[in-house]
Amino acid sequence: MTSFHPPQRTLMGPGPSDVHPRVLEALSRPTVGHLDPAFQALMAEVKELLRATFLTKNALTFPTSAPGSAGMEACFVNLLEPGDTAIVCRNGVFGGRMLEIVERCGARAVVVDDAWGDPVDPQKLSDALAAHPAAKVVAFVHAETSTGAQSDAAVLCGLARERGCLSIVDTVTSLGGTPVEVDAWGADAVYSGSQKCLSCVPGIAPVTFSPRAVAAVEGRRTKVQSWFLDLSLVMAYWGEGSRSYHHTAPVNAIYALHESLLLLQEEGLEAAWARHARNHRALAAGLEAMGLSFAVAPAHRLPQLNAVTVPAGVEEAAVRARLLHDFGIELGAGLGAMAGKIWRIGLMGHSSRRRNVLLCLAALEVVLRDMGVDIHGGQGLAAAEAFYAGGGQSF
Ligand SMILES: *Cc1c(COP(=O)(O)O)cnc(C)c1O
């Protein structure tokens, strides 16, 4: 065996996204002890940067030392006790995963189903809340990465709050890409991931808990069944004041997270959202000019995750394999009900660039044309360039 040298890729799938060179450089700085005063000062800055990113004043805001799925689990295991009722909105893979966790908490799940590719229907949630007045938690995915659809988080959190329920919101794919406004939404437990629109290395899950959520955790009758994710224990480590050992934080990954959050603040949240919107519109103009179509209605499309319908007769996996082999471009496959039917083209964080939009359109045209698909040669790139030239500023 020899040292591992990964191939150069352009990551345009559902995450991880391309990591900015400044973030990779931060990762390689010397490791210090996790209780070193210098690292503790960094931890304080990371919490401050996360509050600025989630747009919240929540004191309990920190990065969980584990991937986005652990952020999801942390929210559920701390807020739910055996016998509690949780309303879970499911319009894709990740809502289904929430349901799995609710059941493993010994809680009762009420499922509000919407079609894959549609947003969560507020009327259905409203009806479920009326039918289950004892429900404690409402959970939904803001940006469903499996389908490319975004739900209205402000409305859904508002409905939960009106009925005295706590909301759990998955912002793994939205944070940094589309507006996530935790305090304005009145959301209670919100988690994200490092490797999507934050463009950091995978393996960290930022979380934030409202004072109401903290009160609910403090009022528990039973112990949180997960020792590692028990907030009352983690806070002795990530909280204010003197720190005691809980686990060893992934020190270098926290350097990387700090750098990626700093990059986002330097750009400005609103500028980053506008960049994601612009590059999405350029890609959409190109794909539609080629004769391809989206699986999600325009009003609910995620700019950072484009679900594109695979043309009839085309073997979707073969296209992705060619893109990876010939161009080093990674696209995502469809999951679950959408397997084989869509490609998922990610324009997340540092991957959301004009260069990637044009590269992807050109490569897709070459590959599809080779396979004998009629895709209006040359029109995709021209449409995207016309969009950028018409005021869609480039990056
Ligand atoms: C990626 C993703 C997750 C899981 O994150 P991991 O880091 O892969 O564990 C959860 N929810 C959504 C919406 C995601 O896109």
The ligand as an SDF file (V2000), in Angstrom:
LIG
                    3D

 15 15  0  0  0  0  0  0  0  0999 V2000
  -27.2440   14.9590    3.8160 C   0  0  0  0  0  0  0  0  0  0  0  0
  -28.4970   15.1060    4.5950 C   0  0  0  0  0  0  0  0  0  0  0  0
  -28.6520   14.5610    5.8730 C   0  0  0  0  0  0  0  0  0  0  0  0
  -27.6320   13.6660    6.5120 C   0  0  0  0  0  0  0  0  0  0  0  0
  -26.3840   14.2300    6.6460 O   0  0  0  0  0  0  0  0  0  0  0  0
  -25.0980   13.2600    6.7900 P   0  0  0  0  0  0  0  0  0  0  0  0
  -23.9830   14.2140    7.0260 O   0  0  0  0  0  0  0  0  0  0  0  0
  -25.0090   12.5050    5.5070 O   0  0  0  0  0  0  0  0  0  0  0  0
  -25.3540   12.3650    7.9450 O   0  0  0  0  0  0  0  0  0  0  0  0
  -29.8200   14.8300    6.5600 C   0  0  0  0  0  0  0  0  0  0  0  0
  -30.8090   15.5720    6.0090 N   0  0  0  0  0  0  0  0  0  0  0  0
  -30.7000   16.0860    4.7750 C   0  0  0  0  0  0  0  0  0  0  0  0
  -31.8250   16.9050    4.2260 C   0  0  0  0  0  0  0  0  0  0  0  0
  -29.5510   15.8710    4.0350 C   0  0  0  0  0  0  0  0  0  0  0  0
  -29.4430   16.3840    2.8090 O   0  0  0  0  0  0  0  0  0  0  0  0
  1  2  1  0
  2  3  1  0
  2 14  2  0
  3  4  1  0
  3 10  2  0
  4  5  1  0
  5  6  1  0
  6  7  2  0
  6  8  1  0
  6  9  1  0
 10 11  1  0
 11 12  2  0
 12 13  1  0
 12 14  1  0
 14 15  1  0
M  END
$$$$
